[in-house]
Amino acid sequence: SRTSKASSAMRGPIQCRRTCAERRDVSAPPETRLVVAPEEGAKIRDAVRRADLSLLGPGYRLANYNDAEALFELLRDPKVSDPIYDLLCPISRESIAKWLQDARDRQSAGEAVLAVQVDGEGAIVSYSYFTIWPDRSAAEIGGAFRADRQSKGAGMTGIVRSLDWMFDHLGVRIIGVTAAVENVRSAKVIESAGFREMNGRDSVRPDGTIRQSRYWELSREERSRRPRCSR
């Protein structure tokens, strides 16, 4: 099976192990605010709409409606979805379809890109969700790998390629990322990629509930001083 044993044993909507009230449904831009000319913002917005996912590396492409079932199978595994607090909750086929539609609408507005990575058999092994604020020349990335691909170096390779893609292809100048306080594995990958840890961030849902997160930033200038990823 292309999915983990944990996921294949489940049926129907998956209730988040952490309560929905603890999860974040909206992203917030980086704390650092840059001065951005209208022309720069427009250029970034256009780059998002025309995003070339092949530049991320082998197997990457834009997610589409035909991926709904495969993404449901990926994210129904608690090993994959539990550390992610910006997913719709509970995880169901309906919530995944809504998520895909929202991503498509936001890309049309120049504000988001949802990418998947597939293996040689066409199975989805990871997803990446890029949130972009063109008028701030800023972006955020979130995502996850299939359970059998975790802790094998894929996360580090993926984030480095993603950073280069966001800075070079989309044209943003600053990137922010968050991780749950207890998500030590992601924190190690983030810091190894060169991000600076900032003050903690309160992740706020529309209903007003708050979750504390660790928060990091990386500028294009800081990234330029580190080794580039070879594709």
N, C-alpha and C positions, 0 to 999 in steps of 0.2 A: 504493500500500500504506500501511496505517496504521502499520506498523512500519518501523524504519530498514532501510536496505540491509544493514547489518552483521548485524542480527538475522535478516532473512529468508533469509540465506545459510547459517544454521546449522541443524543437525539434532541431536536428542537432547539428553541432559543436557549442561549447559555447565559445564566445569571453571573454577573461579574463577581469574582471572589471578594473584591472590595466593593462596598455598597456604591450604588450609582451616585449617591450624594457626595461621595468622596472624589468623584472623577471630574475632570475638566472638559467642557464641551467647546470652549473657545480659546483661541491662541491670543497672546498679547505680543506686541512688537518688542524688540530689544529695548533695554533701558536707555542705552546711549542713543541720542537723537542727533542725526546728521543734518546739515544744510543741503538740501537737494533741489536742484533747478528743475523746473517743469519738464525740460527736454530730457533730462536724465530719467525722471520717473516714467515718462512716456516710452522711452526706449526699453526700460526694464519690463514694463507692462506688455509691450509688443513681443519681447523675447519670451516671456512666459506663455503667451498665446501660441507662439510658434516653436515651443520647446522641442529640442531634438534629444530624445532620451538615449539614442544610440551612443552619444558622447559620454554617457555615464560608464559605459563598459559593456562587455558581452552579456547578452541576455536581457538587457533592460529595454522596456517599452512602456508606452502609455497604457494605463489600466482602462478597460472598457467594460461595457455591460455584460459581455460574455464571461468575464472573470468573476462574476458575483458568487457563484457556487464555490469556486476554488478559494476565493478570499474568505468565504464563510468557513470552509474547512480549515484554513490556515489560522484564523482568529478565534475559532471555537476552542482551540487548545489553550488551556490556562497558562502553560509555560510560555506561550507567545503573547497572549493578550493581557495577562494580569499586570505586567509592569507598565502598560500603556493606559494613561488616564484621560486621553482626549478622544477615545472611541465612543460611539453611541452605545448606550447600555439599556437593556440587555443586548447581547450580540445575537442577531437573528438574520435570516435571509432578507427580511424586510428592512432591517436597519442597515445592512450592507448595501442593498440596492439604493437606499436613500443617500448613503455616504458617497457612493459612486456618482449619483446624479448631482449632489452638491459639489463634488470635486470638479465635475465637468462644467458646471455653471461658473464656478469660481475661476477655472482656467480661462473660460471665455471672457471673464472680466479682467484677466491678467493678474490674478491674485493667488493662484494655487496650482500645483501639479501633483497628480497621484501616479506614481510609477510602480511597476512590478518588475521583478527579475525572475526569469524562468530558466530551468535547467535544460539539458539536452533533449529531454523527453517532453518538454513543454509545460512541466509542472511549476507552479509558482513557489519559489523558495524564500522570497522576501518582498516587502513592499516599502516604499518611501513616500512620505507625504511632505511636500514642500509648501510652506505658507510664505507668501511674499507681500511686502508692503512697499510698492513702487515709490510712493511719495516720501518714503524714509530710506530708500536704497537698502532695505533690510529684508532678512528672511529667517525662517526657522525650519528645522527639519525634524521629523519624527518617523518612526518606522520599526520594523522587527523582522527577524529571520525565523524561518521554520525551526522547530525545536532541535532537529537533528543537525542543523547547520550552526547552532550557537556554540560559543566558546571554542571556536576553531579558527579564529582570526578573520572570519568573513566580515564581522562588524567593523573592524578597524579599516580594512580595505574599502568597505562601502562608504564609511563616513569621509575618508580622505578623498575618494573620487567625487563624492557629493559636494564637498567643500569647493574643490576646483571647478566643478560644473556650475555651482551657484555664483562663484566669483567671476569666472571667465565667460560662461555662456549666458547666464541671466544678467550679469553685470551689477549685482548688488555689492555693497561695500562693507556690510556688517551682518553677522549671523549670530543669532541667539539660540540656545538649547536649554531645555529643562529635563530633569529626571526626578523621579520619586526619591525621597530621602533614603529609603532602604535599598534602592537599586544600585548596588555597589558595582556590579559588572558594567553597566552603562557609564557610570561615572569614570571608571578607569579608561574606557575607550575614548570618552569625551576629552579627558585631560591629556591623554596620550596624543590626541590630534592637535593639541596646542591651545585649547580654549582656556581662558582666564575665568576662574570662579568669581562671581560677584556676590552681592548680598542675596539671601534667600528670597524666593518669590512666592507670593500667595496666588495660587491658581483659583480663579473665581468662576463658578458656574452661573448661568442665568438665574438660578433660584437663590443665589447669594451665598451658598455654602462655599467654604474655603478649604483648600488643601495646601500645605506647605511643600515646596519643592526646592531642590538645589538648582542653581541657575548659572550659566556660563555665557561668555561672549567671545567672538573672534572677529577681528577686522581683516580686510583684504591686505592691508600693509603687514599685519602680523603674520598672516598666512604666507606672504611672499618671502618671508625669511626662513621658511621651513622647506624641507625636501618635497618635491612634487611627486605625485603618483604616476608611474608609467602605466599606460594602457596597453 
